Amino acid sequence: MTGLIHAFGLLGAQELGSPVAITGGIAEALIATAFGLGIAITALIPFNYLNARLEEARNEIQDAGSQLELMLSGTGETRPRGSTQMPQAQATGERAGH
């Protein structure tokens, strides 16, 4: 931004001897913009990684809370979501009851 401010300052003061006076300020602004974009893009990598880890932790906590709720409600179903196997204690209890 300072490069553009300087270039427009030269335009306003009529100190324009050659176009190089303006292009130098614009080049300075473009270089600063490129560095800013590089920093922003580099910062997105750990940000996205940490967001993914946070979402995984949030899902694990949700699953644990759901299992706790099932255990406390008396249904006895404690298998993880998506699991097709019955927990060992439950499987032996059902066989003994038959």
C-alpha positions as protocol buffer text, in pm:
chain_id: "A"
residue {
  index: 1
  type: MET
  ca { x: 0 y: 0 z: 0 }
}
residue {
  index: 2
  type: THR
  ca { x: 279 y: 242 z: 75 }
}
residue {
  index: 3
  type: GLY
  ca { x: 404 y: 206 z: -282 }
}
residue {
  index: 4
  type: LEU
  ca { x: 65 y: 306 z: -423 }
}
residue {
  index: 5
  type: ILE
  ca { x: 36 y: 594 z: -177 }
}
residue {
  index: 6
  type: HIS
  ca { x: 376 y: 718 z: -286 }
}
residue {
  index: 7
  type: ALA
  ca { x: 287 y: 680 z: -656 }
}
residue {
  index: 8
  type: PHE
  ca { x: -40 y: 870 z: -615 }
}
residue {
  index: 9
  type: GLY
  ca { x: 141 y: 1132 z: -410 }
}
residue {
  index: 10
  type: LEU
  ca { x: 371 y: 1189 z: -704 }
}
residue {
  index: 11
  type: LEU
  ca { x: 72 y: 1217 z: -937 }
}
residue {
  index: 12
  type: GLY
  ca { x: -98 y: 1467 z: -710 }
}
residue {
  index: 13
  type: ALA
  ca { x: 216 y: 1680 z: -670 }
}
residue {
  index: 14
  type: GLN
  ca { x: 278 y: 1679 z: -1046 }
}
residue {
  index: 15
  type: GLU
  ca { x: 633 y: 1552 z: -988 }
}
residue {
  index: 16
  type: LEU
  ca { x: 602 y: 1308 z: -1272 }
}
residue {
  index: 17
  type: GLY
  ca { x: 913 y: 1327 z: -1482 }
}
residue {
  index: 18
  type: SER
  ca { x: 882 y: 976 z: -1619 }
}
residue {
  index: 19
  type: PRO
  ca { x: 649 y: 677 z: -1585 }
}
residue {
  index: 20
  type: VAL
  ca { x: 917 y: 502 z: -1379 }
}
residue {
  index: 21
  type: ALA
  ca { x: 808 y: 710 z: -1079 }
}
residue {
  index: 22
  type: ILE
  ca { x: 464 y: 545 z: -1083 }
}
residue {
  index: 23
  type: THR
  ca { x: 574 y: 194 z: -1181 }
}
residue {
  index: 24
  type: GLY
  ca { x: 820 y: 181 z: -890 }
}
residue {
  index: 25
  type: GLY
  ca { x: 537 y: 242 z: -643 }
}
residue {
  index: 26
  type: ILE
  ca { x: 312 y: -10 z: -812 }
}
residue {
  index: 27
  type: ALA
  ca { x: 590 y: -269 z: -813 }
}
residue {
  index: 28
  type: GLU
  ca { x: 644 y: -212 z: -442 }
}
residue {
  index: 29
  type: ALA
  ca { x: 273 y: -267 z: -378 }
}
residue {
  index: 30
  type: LEU
  ca { x: 268 y: -585 z: -588 }
}
residue {
  index: 31
  type: ILE
  ca { x: 568 y: -728 z: -405 }
}
residue {
  index: 32
  type: ALA
  ca { x: 406 y: -657 z: -68 }
}
residue {
  index: 33
  type: THR
  ca { x: 83 y: -820 z: -192 }
}
residue {
  index: 34
  type: ALA
  ca { x: 272 y: -1129 z: -308 }
}
residue {
  index: 35
  type: PHE
  ca { x: 441 y: -1167 z: 31 }
}
residue {
  index: 36
  type: GLY
  ca { x: 109 y: -1118 z: 208 }
}
residue {
  index: 37
  type: LEU
  ca { x: -55 y: -1387 z: -5 }
}
residue {
  index: 38
  type: GLY
  ca { x: 236 y: -1622 z: 59 }
}
residue {
  index: 39
  type: ILE
  ca { x: 201 y: -1577 z: 434 }
}
residue {
  index: 40
  type: ALA
  ca { x: -178 y: -1619 z: 421 }
}
residue {
  index: 41
  type: ILE
  ca { x: -163 y: -1935 z: 210 }
}
residue {
  index: 42
  type: THR
  ca { x: 109 y: -2081 z: 432 }
}
residue {
  index: 43
  type: ALA
  ca { x: -102 y: -2007 z: 741 }
}
residue {
  index: 44
  type: LEU
  ca { x: -398 y: -2195 z: 591 }
}
residue {
  index: 45
  type: ILE
  ca { x: -213 y: -2528 z: 604 }
}
residue {
  index: 46
  type: PRO
  ca { x: -189 y: -2557 z: 985 }
}
residue {
  index: 47
  type: PHE
  ca { x: -530 y: -2390 z: 1021 }
}
residue {
  index: 48
  type: ASN
  ca { x: -699 y: -2657 z: 807 }
}
residue {
  index: 49
  type: TYR
  ca { x: -508 y: -2936 z: 982 }
}
residue {
  index: 50
  type: LEU
  ca { x: -608 y: -2812 z: 1326 }
}
residue {
  index: 51
  type: ASN
  ca { x: -970 y: -2766 z: 1217 }
}
residue {
  index: 52
  type: ALA
  ca { x: -979 y: -3128 z: 1097 }
}
residue {
  index: 53
  type: ARG
  ca { x: -836 y: -3248 z: 1429 }
}
residue {
  index: 54
  type: LEU
  ca { x: -1093 y: -3040 z: 1616 }
}
residue {
  index: 55
  type: GLU
  ca { x: -1376 y: -3193 z: 1414 }
}
residue {
  index: 56
  type: GLU
  ca { x: -1245 y: -3545 z: 1485 }
}
residue {
  index: 57
  type: ALA
  ca { x: -1228 y: -3469 z: 1857 }
}
residue {
  index: 58
  type: ARG
  ca { x: -1578 y: -3322 z: 1847 }
}
residue {
  index: 59
  type: ASN
  ca { x: -1711 y: -3641 z: 1681 }
}
residue {
  index: 60
  type: GLU
  ca { x: -1535 y: -3863 z: 1936 }
}
residue {
  index: 61
  type: ILE
  ca { x: -1684 y: -3664 z: 2223 }
}
residue {
  index: 62
  type: GLN
  ca { x: -2028 y: -3686 z: 2061 }
}
residue {
  index: 63
  type: ASP
  ca { x: -1992 y: -4065 z: 2023 }
}
residue {
  index: 64
  type: ALA
  ca { x: -1877 y: -4104 z: 2384 }
}
residue {
  index: 65
  type: GLY
  ca { x: -2168 y: -3891 z: 2506 }
}
residue {
  index: 66
  type: SER
  ca { x: -2415 y: -4099 z: 2305 }
}
residue {
  index: 67
  type: GLN
  ca { x: -2272 y: -4422 z: 2448 }
}
residue {
  index: 68
  type: LEU
  ca { x: -2289 y: -4283 z: 2801 }
}
residue {
  index: 69
  type: GLU
  ca { x: -2649 y: -4179 z: 2746 }
}
residue {
  index: 70
  type: LEU
  ca { x: -2735 y: -4530 z: 2622 }
}
residue {
  index: 71
  type: MET
  ca { x: -2561 y: -4688 z: 2921 }
}
residue {
  index: 72
  type: LEU
  ca { x: -2744 y: -4463 z: 3167 }
}
residue {
  index: 73
  type: SER
  ca { x: -3081 y: -4514 z: 3001 }
}
residue {
  index: 74
  type: GLY
  ca { x: -3061 y: -4886 z: 3071 }
}
residue {
  index: 75
  type: THR
  ca { x: -3066 y: -5019 z: 2717 }
}
residue {
  index: 76
  type: GLY
  ca { x: -2721 y: -5168 z: 2769 }
}
residue {
  index: 77
  type: GLU
  ca { x: -2618 y: -5104 z: 2411 }
}
residue {
  index: 78
  type: THR
  ca { x: -2260 y: -4978 z: 2426 }
}
residue {
  index: 79
  type: ARG
  ca { x: -2120 y: -5057 z: 2083 }
}
residue {
  index: 80
  type: PRO
  ca { x: -1961 y: -4775 z: 1882 }
}
residue {
  index: 81
  type: ARG
  ca { x: -2150 y: -4616 z: 1596 }
}
residue {
  index: 82
  type: GLY
  ca { x: -2125 y: -4813 z: 1278 }
}
residue {
  index: 83
  type: SER
  ca { x: -2006 y: -5125 z: 1460 }
}
residue {
  index: 84
  type: THR
  ca { x: -2177 y: -5448 z: 1359 }
}
residue {
  index: 85
  type: GLN
  ca { x: -2024 y: -5657 z: 1637 }
}
residue {
  index: 86
  type: MET
  ca { x: -2196 y: -5688 z: 1969 }
}
residue {
  index: 87
  type: PRO
  ca { x: -1982 y: -5616 z: 2279 }
}
residue {
  index: 88
  type: GLN
  ca { x: -1846 y: -5931 z: 2448 }
}
residue {
  index: 89
  type: ALA
  ca { x: -2044 y: -5900 z: 2773 }
}
residue {
  index: 90
  type: GLN
  ca { x: -2369 y: -5843 z: 2587 }
}
residue {
  index: 91
  type: ALA
  ca { x: -2308 y: -6131 z: 2346 }
}
residue {
  index: 92
  type: THR
  ca { x: -2247 y: -6383 z: 2627 }
}
residue {
  index: 93
  type: GLY
  ca { x: -2546 y: -6255 z: 2825 }
}
residue {
  index: 94
  type: GLU
  ca { x: -2784 y: -6303 z: 2535 }
}
residue {
  index: 95
  type: ARG
  ca { x: -2657 y: -6654 z: 2469 }
}
residue {
  index: 96
  type: ALA
  ca { x: -2697 y: -6751 z: 2833 }
}
residue {
  index: 97
  type: GLY
  ca { x: -3054 y: -6620 z: 2835 }
}
residue {
  index: 98
  type: HIS
  ca { x: -3164 y: -6841 z: 2547 }
}
